[in-house]
Each structure stands twice: as C-alpha cells, then as structure tokens.
Amino acid sequence: MRYGCGLTVAVARPTAGANDLSRQELRQAKAGLESKITRYAPRIVAFLGKPAYGAMTGSNELVWGPQPGRFGGAEAWVLPNPSGRNRSFSFEALVHAYSELKESLDRATATTPRVAVR
C-alpha cells in the first residue's frame, strides 16, 4: 500500500492456471472481492485476463483496457496477463497495455488526494 497499489486474488485456492476456475466459482467470488475493493478503496482495479471480470460482471463482450463500469467503487480495467504462459501478447504489447494503466493512475493521482486505509 506504500506505493498506492496492492495485489489480491478473487478465489483463494491454488490453481495451475486461470482455466482451472469455473465461471460459477468466479461469480461466487464477486461479492467478497467487491467488498475488499470497497474496503481498501483503490482508484483502479485491474483484472489480468478477461475470464474473471467477464464472469463476475456477466459480460461476454470485453475489450482490453478501461471498462465502462466500476467494480467495488473503483475504475475497472482488463489487462492481458503478463505470465510467460500467455503467448498471445508480445512484450511490446504488454508494455503498452500496462503503460496506459499507469498513465491513467498518474492522472487520477494528480487530481484526487490519496486516502489512507488502515
């Protein structure tokens, strides 16, 4: 939190990959994740890959980048997973996607005072 960001999981069980989680399991995790996002109040929440966000929002037509709705009060983004197992995106494409997120966060930080949650 010192850097204004954090990491969490939607489903708290180990998996070899995102494909090991069912849409139902992700839908069931939505309330808990939204509660956590509401509690810690980040400006932006980023989902790595489309399946989790799609399952939680019921949306099948997702685009990469910022989403039209909010999640737990935060601006929602969907980004490509940077895992080495994800061969659909080049290194340059990953850098571009994450740079866009950073620029959005920088703009939000410049216009909104940070609130510390303890």
N, C-alpha and C positions, 0 to 999 in steps of 0.2 A: 504494500500500500504506500510505502515511502515514495515510489515512483508514479503513483496515481494509477496503477493497474494491478490486476491480480489474475490468477488462473483458478478455474474450478472445473468440475465435471457435472454433467447432467445426471448421469447414472453412476452410482458409487459401487461399481464392481469391475474387476479387471476383465479386459477383453483383448483379444489379439488384434482386433481392428473394429472400426465403426460398423462394419457389416454384421457384427455379432449382436448388435442391438436391434430389437424389433421396433416397428413404428408404435406398437402398443406400449412397449416399455418406455419409449421416449415420451409419448403422450402422458403417461402416468407420472413422469418425472417433471412435467411442466410446472405444476403448482409449487413444488419445492424449489426449483430453480428460480422461478419468478419471485418467490419470497426472499431468496438470498440476494437477488439483484436489487430488489426494493430496499432491503436492509442496508446493504453496503453502498447503494446509490452511485454506481459508476455513471459517467456521462454516456458511455458507449459500451455495448456488449457485443462481442464478435463471436459468431459460431464458425467453427472450422469445418467446412463442408456443408452441403445443402441438406442431407438427410435429417439431422436432428432438428434444425429450425423448421424445415418443412413439416415434419411430424408434429411438432409442438404447436404450430400455427395452423395446420390443416391445409397449407398451401403446397401445390404441386408445381406451380409456375414461378420459380425463383430466379432472380438474376444475381450475379456476383456484385458485391459492394453494399451500399446502404439500402435498407429496406424501407418500404413506405410506412410501416407501423413501428410502434415502440414495443419493447419487451421489458416488463418489470419496471417501467418508467424510463428506461434507457433507450437511446438511439440504437437500433439493431443493425448489424452488418453480417453478411455472409461472405466468408473468405475461403479461398482454397486451402486445404490442409497442407502445411509445409512438410509433412512426413516424406521421407525418402521413398516410401512406397507409392506415393502419389506421382505418377509419371505423366499425368495429363497437363501439367503446367511446367514451363521452363523456369529456370532460376530467375530470369529477367521478368517473367510474368508474375512470379511470386513477389519479387521486389516491388514491382509496380503496384500490385494489389495492397500490400502492406504499407507502402508509402502513401497511398491515398487515405488509408485509415489514419495514419499518423498525422497527415495534414488536416484531416477533419478534427482529430483530437486537439491539435495545436490551436485551431480556430476556436473550438469550444472552450479551451482553457483560457484563451486570451479574453474571452467575453464573459465568462462565468467564474465567479470565485469558487475555490475548492472548499468543500465542506468535509471535515474530518469526522469519520465514524469510528467510535471505539466501543 
